Amino acid sequence: MTDLEAFVSRKDREERVKQVRAKIDELGVTYVYFQFISVTGRVMGKGAPADHWETFAARGFQLVYGSTANLFIDRTGRYIGYGPEAWELVGIPEPETFVQLPWDKRVARVFCTLFRGREHPENPGSFLTSDCRGNLRRIHQAFQDEHDGLHMRVGTEPEMMWLKRGEDGKPDGGVSKPFCYHIDQFESLRPVYMKVIEYSRAMGLDIIQGDHEDAPGQLELNFMFDDVLRNADRLTTYRQICAQVAREHNIIACFMSKPFMNVSASACHTNLSLWRGGEDHVKQLGNDPMPGMEAPYSHVSGGENTFMPEGDNPREPGRIGRFAMGGLIAHLRGLTVLGCSTVNSYRRLLDVGFWAPLYANWGYQNRTAGVRNSAPGRFEYKTVDSAHNPYLLAAGLLTAIDDGIKRELDPGEPEQRNIYDVMDEISDRDKKLPISLGEALDAFENDAVAKAGLPGEMFPVFMHYKRDEWETFLATVTEWDLETYLDCLP
C-alpha cells in the first residue's frame, strides 16, 4: 500500500468525509478551496464546486510539482525546483480542516496533504517531500515517537503593518502613526482590527490580545498557543484574513519585515515549549452553528510542561528545557534563514537598536538576545520575522531541539547585558548571526541538523528559490546605486 492509499483509507476518514458533506449542506457552501503551502508560505491549490466534494476526497486533485515553488522562474528562465517535464502531484484534502470563509459563506477551505503522482516511475503515491506542511506533521510525529510523546506547542506574535494605498496602488505610508502602545492609534485602526478579529474567531483563531506597535500602521494581534501544526495553519489563516480585510478597506496588509527605515520592523516572535500529555478541547468562539469541522476550533491544554523550572531558580529552565535551549543556540546561525527568509529580513537585523537579535545567545528578559526565556515554561525565538514560512521554521526548530536533547547540549550562561552596548567586547564571531540572505544560506547549508528540517526534495527546492532570490538582488540596479555612484567621477 502506498502512502497515498494508506492516507485515504485511514480509520474514521470515511465518516469525516460524510461529516463535511453534512456541513456543506447545513451551511449552504457551494465552492471549496483545496489548499496547500508553498516553499515561501504562499497559499496554493485549486477550487471546485462543493458538488464534487466526495470525488476530491477520494481522488484528490493534480497539479504540477513546481506549484510547491509558486511556479516561478529563476533569473535564467528556468522553473524553480521542477521543470515542465516533471510529474504532477496529488493533493488529498484533510476533512478535519474544513471551515467556511466568513467573508463569503458560499465558500469553504480545506488543507491538503501532497503526494507524488500515482503513475510516477519512482515511489508513486509516496509523500511529496516538497510539501512543507506534510513534512512538519511527519517530523513532529517522529519527534514524539523518539521522545516518549514529548510534543511542541507554539504561539506566534505576528506583527504587520497596515499601509495606505496610493493612487498608483503602491504603499503611501502607514494608516496610523508610529506610537507604540498608544490606544488612540490603536483606536484609529479599530474598523480594521475588529473585522480581522471577527473573521479570525469565525475560523477558529482564539484572539487573546492586541496592541499598536512602534512603526507606521503596525499592529500585533495574538491568538492562543497550540499544537505546532495547528499554530502554523492559524498563522497562514490569519494572513489570508488580513489580505481579505485589506481588500475590503482598500489598504495594504504588509507582512514584509521592514518597509520603512529608522523604525522597528515586523517580527514574528515564536514562543515554544515541550509538553507531555494534555487533551484537545473545542472552543466554539461564539460560533453557532460551528462553521466547520471541530479541528480548526480545537486547542490542546493540560499535561506537563517540561520547560518549567525544577530547582530553586524560578527563572532557570528545567533539564529538558536547558538541553532544548542548547540545541537552539548551537544551530541558531543555521536556522536563521528559516525565520529570516528574504533579502529584506536582514534590514531588520542590521538596523541595530530596534530590539532585533544579533548573536546566537539567550537571556531571561533580554530582548537583544537571539532566544529569550520570556516566562517560566516557554522560550521566545526572536530570529524570525513576519514574512517567514512557519512550517519550515517549526521543522527546523524541532530538529535543533532534538539534537540538543539527544546530545544534552549546554546553552551556556544567559546573556544579561544590552548586547548593543557591548558589541565591541564580543570576540566570538561564530556566534554572530548572518547579516545577509547569502550568508544565512551558507550557514544553513553547512548545518546538517538545521538542513534535516527540510528533508528530501524540500532542501534543493528551497535553496534554488532562495539562492536565485539573493543573486537576483545582487544583480539588480537600485535607486541607491544611482544616487551613490551616478556622479562619483570625476
N, C-alpha and C positions, 0 to 999 in steps of 0.2 A: 504494500500500500504506500502511495506517495504521500508527502507532506500535505499536499492539496486534498487528496482523498481522505486522509485522516482528519483534516480540519473540518470538512463539510459533514463528516459522519460522527462528530463529537457528540457525547451524551447531552441531551436536552436541546441540541440545536434545532431539531425539527419543531419542538414546542415553541422555542423562541421565534422562529420564523412565523409561526401561526400567531403569536402574540403581537408581532409587528403588523401583520395583516389586520388584526383587530384594532390596533392603534390607528392605522391608516384610515380604516372605515369610521372609527369613532371621531377622529379629528378632522376628517374631510381633506386629508392630504392627497394631492393629485400628482406630485412630482417629487423625485428623490435625487439628492446629490450623493454619489458614491465617491468618497474622497480618501486620499492618502497624502502623505507629506513628502516633499522633495528634499534633496540634499541641503537646500538653503532654508528650509522651513516653510516654503510656499505650499498652499493647499492646492492639490491637483486632483484630477479624476474626471468622471463623466456624470451626466444626468440622464434620467429616464422616467417616463410616466409610471406612477405607482401601480398601474395595472400589471406591470411586468415584474413586480417585487419578487414573486416566487421563482421566476426564471433566473433573475440575477442572484438570488440567494443560493440557488443550486449550481449555477454555471459561472457566475461572476461576469466580469467584462474583460475585454482585451485592450491593451494599449501598448505602444512601443516602449521598450526598455528605457529609452532616452528621456521619457517623461519624468523619471526619477531625478533627472538633472535639468528639469524645466524645459527640456527640448531646445536648449540654447546651443549656439555655435561658439567656438573659441575664435581668437583673433586671426587664425589662419584659415577659418572657414570650415573646420571640422566640427561635427557634432560632439558635444562633451559627453564622455563616458561610453556611449554606444553609438555606432554608426548606423546608417539607414538600412544596412543589411542585417541588423540584429533582429532577434526574435521578439515576439510580443509577450508581455507579462499577462498574468491573470490576476485580477483583483477580486477577492471574495469578501462580501460585506460581513460585518460582525453585528448581528441583530441587536445585541445588548446595548450598542452605542447609538441606536436610532433616537432622534429627537427632532421635534418640529422647530422651524425657524420662526421666531416671534414677529419678525417684520413682514413676513408673508406666509400666513399659516397654510397656504396651499402647498408649501414646500417643506421637506424634511431633509436631514442629512444623516449619513451613517459612515463610520470609519471602516476602512477595508485593510485586510492583510494581503500582501503581494506574493505571488509565486512565479516561478519560471514557467514558460509555456508548456502546455500538455504534450506537445509534439517535439519539444526541444530535444536534439540528439544527445545532449549531456544533462543528466539529472533532471529529466522532465518532471514538472509538478513539485519540485523542491522549493523551499522557501527562497525568495529572491533576496539576496544579501545586500542589495542597494535600497531596500525598504527600511529606512531608519526607524520607523515606528515598530515594525516587526522585530528588528534587531534588539531594540530596547526591551521589549517584552521577554525575548529569549535570554538576553544577558541577565536581566533581573531574576528570572526563574533559575538560571544556572547559579547565580549568587546565593539565592535562597537554599538551593539544594546543597551547595558547598558548605554553607554556614548554619546548618540546622534551623532553617526557617527565618533567619535574620533577613529583614527586608527594609528597603529605604522608603521613607516618607519625605516629601518635598513640598515647600511652599515658595512661591516666587513673588518678587516685588517689581512688577513691570512699569517702570517709568516710561512715559512717552509724552509727546508734545502735540498740542492742537494748534495748527497754524492757519492763518488767514490764507485764502486762495486769491491771488491777484487776477487781474483781467486776462493775463496770458496763461492762467492755470497753474502758475508756479507759486511757491511759498512767498508770502508777503508779511513776514513777521508773525509773532505769536498772537493768539487770541487774547491772552491776558499778559500782565506784567510779571517780570521775574522776581516776585517777592515770595520767599519760602514760608510756608505755613500760614500765610495771610488768608483769613477767612473771606475777606472782601474779594480777593482774586479768585478764590475757590468758588465763591458765590457767582462771580461773573461767568463761570463755566457751568453753572447749575443745569441749564437746559440740556447740555451735552452729557454731563456725567450721570444725571438722573435717568436719561434714556439708556445709557450704557448699563447702568445697574438694573434697570427694568429688563432689558434683553438678557443680561447675564443670569439673573435669577431664574428667568424662564427656561434657560438652557442648562441649569444645574450648577452654576458658579455661586457659592455662598460668599458674597462680598462682605468683608468684615470691617474694613476701614478705608479711608482715603484722605488725601491732602493735596494742597498745591505745593509743588516743589520750586526750586530756585532757578529755573530757566523760563523763557517766554512760553506761555501756554502749557507748561509742564505739570502733568498730574500723575499721581500714583494711586491706583485702586488695588487693594489686596483682597484675595479670596483665600478661603480656608485651605490649609495644607492637607495633603492626602497621599495616597499611593503614587509612586513616581510616574507611572504611565498615565494615570488619570490626571495628574497635575499638568503634564505636558499637553494632554488633549485639551485641558481647560485653558492653558495659555494660548494655544492655537485658536480655540473658540473665541477667546477674549479679543484676539487680534481681528478675527473676522467681524465680530460685533462692532469694534471701533471703526473699521473700514465702512461698515454699513451706516453707522451714526454720522460719520463724516460726510457721506453722500447725502444724507437727509438734511444736513446743515450747511452744505456747500463749503466745507472747510477740509483741511488735510489732517488725517491721523498719521503722525510721523513717528515711526519706530526706529528711524536712523539714530545712531548714538549721539552724534554731535553736529547738528546743523548750524550752530552758532558758536563763534569764538568768544572767549572771556566770560562764559557762564558754564554752569555744570552741564554735563552730558546726561543722556538717559541710560542708566544702568538697569540691570535686572537681577538684583541680588538673589541668590538661590540658597534658601535655608534648608538644611538637610539633617536627618537623624536616622539611626538604625534601630529597628524595633523587633521584638519577638511577640507573637500573639496579637490579639486585637480582633475586632469583629466589624463587618460592614453594617451600616445602617443608612436608611434612606431619609434625606431631608427634602421635603416637598417644596420648601421655599415659597409658599403661598400659591402654588400651582394646583388647581383643582378644576377639571381633571388634570393629571400629570401629563404634559405634552411630550411624552416619550417613554422609553423603557426605563427601568429602575437604575441601571448602571450609571448614567450621567448624573444622577442625583444622589449616588451612594458615596459615603465617606467612611474611612476606617478610623476607629477610635479604640482606646484601651490598649492593653498589653504593656510590655516592659520596654522602656526607652533605655537602650544600653549606653547612651552618651551621658547619662546622668552621673553626677559626682559620686564617688564611692568612699572617699576619705574625709578628712577634716576640712579641706579647702572647698568651699561651696562653689567655687568657680572652675575647679580643675575637672576636666572630662574624666569619665571612668576609663577602665583599662581598654575596652574596645574602642572607645572614643579617641583615646590617645593614639592607638595604632591606626585608626582611620585617618586622623589628622596627619600622622606621619606619612601615610600614602599620598594624601593630597599635596603635602609640601614637597615630597620627593619628586612628584610628577607635575607640579604646577606649571612649570615652564612648557612642558609638552602639552598640557591640557589647554593652555591659553588660547590657542586658535579655535577651540571648540566653543568657547564663550565669547571670544572677541574675533569674529569671523570675517570681518570686512576691512577694507583699507581704512575706512572712516573710524573703525573701532579704536585705532591707535592714536587718533587725535585726542581721544579721552585719556589714554594712558600717558600721553606726552604733555598734556596741559596740567602741569604739576600744581597742586594746591586745592584741587576740587574733590578731594577725598577718594580719588581713584588709586588703586594699589600700584606699587612699583616693584615689589620684591616678593619672592616666594617665601613668605613668613606668615606667622599667625600671632594674634593677640586676643585679649579679652574684649574690652570695649574700644579697641584701637581701630578706627576707621581708615587708617592708612595702611593696614596690613592686607595681605592677599586673602587670608581667611580670618574671620572674626568669630570667636566663641561668644556669640552675641547674647546668650542666655543659657542657664543650666539646661543641658539636654539638646542643644542644637548648635550647628555651625552655619555661619553665613559665608558662602563662597562669593567673593566680590569681583573676581576677574571675569565678568560677564556683563554684556550689555543687551539692550532690548531688541537687537537685530539677530540674535543667535537662534540656532535650531535647538530647542530644548531636548529633543530626543537624542541627538548626538552628544550634547554635553552630559546628560544624565548617564548615558552609557559609558562615557569616559570617566566620570566620577566613580562609577561602580567598579571599573577595572582598577583604578588607582587605589580605592579603598580596599578592594580585595587583596591587592599586593601588600598594602600596609598591614592588614590583619595577618596574612599568611607569614610575612617576614618580621612581624612585630616591630615595625619601624618607629623610631622615636622622633617626634616632630621638633625636638629641641625646646629651648625656653621661649616663653611668649615674649613678643616684642612690645614693650610698653611705651617706647618713645614715639613722638611725632616724626615719622620717617622722613618727612620733607625737610626737617631741621638738621638731620644727621647724615644726609646722603653722602657727603664728602668723607665721612668716617667709615663707611662700609666698604671693605676691601674685597669681599667675596662676590666677584662678578657673576659667578654661576647662579647666584640667587636673583639676579636682575631679570625682570620679566622682559620678554621681547618687546621691541618698540616699533615694529612694523609687521605687516602681514607676512612679508617674505621671511623675516627672521622667525616668526612664530611657526610658519610651515616647516622650516628647517628643524626647529626644536621638536615639533610633533613627529616628524619623520624619523628622528633619532631616538624616540622614546617608545620602545616596544610595548610597554604596558599601556600607555595612552592610545597607541595605534590599535590595540586589541579591542577598543570600544567601537571600532569601525571595521568589522570583520568582512572577509570575502571581497566582493566587488565594491563594497561601500568605500573602502580606502582609496582605490585608484580613481573612482568617480569623484570623490571629494577633492583629491589632490589635483586632478585635471581641472576641475572647476576653479579652485582657488589659486593654483599656480597661474592659470590664464588670467584671472582677475587681477593678480598682482602685476603680471607682465604687461597687461593692457594699461594699467595705471602708469607704470614706469614709461611706457611709450607714448603717453598722451601729453600733448602740449596744452598747458592750462593758462588761465589769466595770470597766475603767479609768474610763470615763465616769462610772459610778455612784459609784465610790469618790472621784473627784476633784470632782464637781460636785453630788452629791445634796444636800449641806447647805452649798453655797457661799454662800447668803443665808439670813437676814440676817446 
